[in-house]
Amino acid sequence: MKVLNAPQPLRQIRHLFGRRPLILPFYRRESRPGSIPPRQVFAQLRTDLTGKDSHRGVTLSYTWLANQFGHFSLGFIPTILLVYCFGHRPQTGSTAVWAAAHVSLFWTLFEILNFLGPLLMERSRKAFAPAWRNIAFDTLTDILFFCLGASIAASLRSVSTEPCCVAIALGLLLLPISYYWYVTKMYQQRGGLPKQLRLGQ
């Protein structure tokens, strides 16, 4: 039976390889021009994590990685310092959990204030309407990285398994979120968009 409605590339593939070609995923990728395949994402990640900035410059994807590593560190380092200051023994589990909870709460409130401040007080002065849902999602991502750093620090200084379970759960939750943001930065970089895209601010 002749296929009349199939696109020309698919008709050629079926003519050469039969009705169920082995390279159908290639056809699906071609149906979305401009999409970034996963292997290119991992190649960009390897490039961002290796080499010297003075030789290759700084990309948007590298900037996002550095930003989130900073959020992770701001959750990790204060938790370690609080455990050393208030814990009588390094293996004091309750002190580590207490420190991680307070550090996570502090940065959560800080990010919420940063988000609600422009939203409530300066909304009338915006020349352009900001994408508030996108900003809220970015704020949530930052909070999760703060909490991840704090929970990993608590798991290193505690004998209980709760901080480790929380860290694993946060890490699994951040995997698809990080992939989304990283690919978004690659799209912006590929499109040659300006470094700062905050027209509403």
Backbone hydrogen bonds, N-H to C=O, Kabsch-Sander energy under -0.5 kcal/mol:
donor,donor_aa,acceptor,acceptor_aa,energy
4,L,2,K,-0.6
11,R,7,P,-2.1
12,Q,8,Q,-2.1
13,I,9,P,-1.9
14,R,10,L,-2.5
15,H,11,R,-1.9
16,L,12,Q,-1.6
17,F,13,I,-3.0
18,G,14,R,-1.8
24,L,21,P,-0.9
26,F,23,I,-0.6
27,Y,23,I,-1.2
28,R,24,L,-2.1
29,R,25,P,-2.0
30,E,26,F,-2.0
31,S,27,Y,-1.2
32,R,29,R,-1.4
35,S,32,R,-1.7
40,Q,37,P,-0.8
41,V,37,P,-1.5
42,F,38,P,-2.4
43,A,39,R,-1.7
44,Q,40,Q,-2.2
45,L,41,V,-2.1
46,R,42,F,-2.3
47,T,43,A,-1.9
48,D,44,Q,-2.5
49,L,45,L,-1.9
50,T,46,R,-0.9
55,H,52,K,-1.1
56,R,52,K,-1.7
57,G,53,D,-2.3
63,T,59,T,-2.2
64,W,60,L,-2.1
65,L,61,S,-2.0
66,A,62,Y,-2.6
67,N,63,T,-2.2
68,Q,64,W,-2.4
69,F,65,L,-2.3
70,G,66,A,-1.8
71,H,67,N,-1.8
72,F,68,Q,-2.5
73,S,69,F,-2.4
74,L,70,G,-2.2
75,G,71,H,-0.8
75,G,72,F,-0.7
76,F,72,F,-2.2
77,I,73,S,-2.7
79,T,75,G,-0.8
80,I,76,F,-2.0
81,L,77,I,-2.4
82,L,78,P,-2.5
83,V,79,T,-2.0
84,Y,80,I,-2.0
85,C,81,L,-2.0
86,F,82,L,-2.5
87,G,83,V,-2.1
88,H,86,F,-0.5
92,T,89,R,-1.8
93,G,91,Q,-0.9
96,A,92,T,-1.4
97,V,93,G,-2.2
98,W,94,S,-2.5
99,A,95,T,-2.5
100,A,96,A,-2.4
101,A,97,V,-2.4
102,H,98,W,-2.1
103,V,99,A,-2.4
104,S,100,A,-2.4
105,L,101,A,-2.2
106,F,102,H,-2.4
107,W,103,V,-2.2
108,T,104,S,-2.0
109,L,105,L,-2.4
110,F,106,F,-2.2
111,E,107,W,-2.4
112,I,108,T,-2.2
113,L,109,L,-2.3
114,N,110,F,-2.0
115,F,111,E,-1.7
116,L,112,I,-3.0
117,G,113,L,-2.3
119,L,115,F,-1.1
120,L,116,L,-2.6
121,M,117,G,-2.5
122,E,117,G,-0.6
122,E,118,P,-0.7
125,R,122,E,-0.9
126,K,123,R,-1.2
132,W,130,P,-1.6
135,I,131,A,-2.1
136,A,132,W,-2.7
137,F,133,R,-2.2
138,D,134,N,-2.1
139,T,135,I,-2.4
140,L,136,A,-2.4
141,T,137,F,-2.0
142,D,138,D,-2.1
143,I,139,T,-2.2
144,L,140,L,-2.3
145,F,141,T,-1.8
146,F,142,D,-2.2
147,C,143,I,-2.6
148,L,144,L,-2.2
149,G,145,F,-2.2
150,A,146,F,-2.1
151,S,147,C,-2.7
152,I,148,L,-2.3
153,A,149,G,-2.0
154,A,150,A,-2.2
155,S,151,S,-2.3
156,L,152,I,-1.5
157,R,153,A,-1.0
158,S,154,A,-0.5
159,V,91,Q,-0.5
165,C,161,T,-2.3
166,V,162,E,-2.4
167,A,163,P,-2.4
168,I,164,C,-2.3
169,A,165,C,-2.3
170,L,166,V,-2.6
171,G,167,A,-2.4
172,L,168,I,-2.4
173,L,169,A,-2.1
174,L,170,L,-2.2
175,L,171,G,-0.9
177,I,173,L,-0.9
178,S,174,L,-3.1
179,Y,175,L,-2.1
180,Y,176,P,-2.1
181,W,177,I,-2.2
182,Y,178,S,-2.7
183,V,179,Y,-2.3
184,T,180,Y,-2.1
185,K,181,W,-2.1
186,M,182,Y,-1.6
187,Y,183,V,-2.2
188,Q,184,T,-2.2
189,Q,185,K,-2.1
190,R,186,M,-2.7
191,G,187,Y,-2.3
192,G,189,Q,-0.9
193,L,188,Q,-1.9
197,L,195,K,-0.5
199,L,197,L,-1.7
201,Q,198,R,-1.3
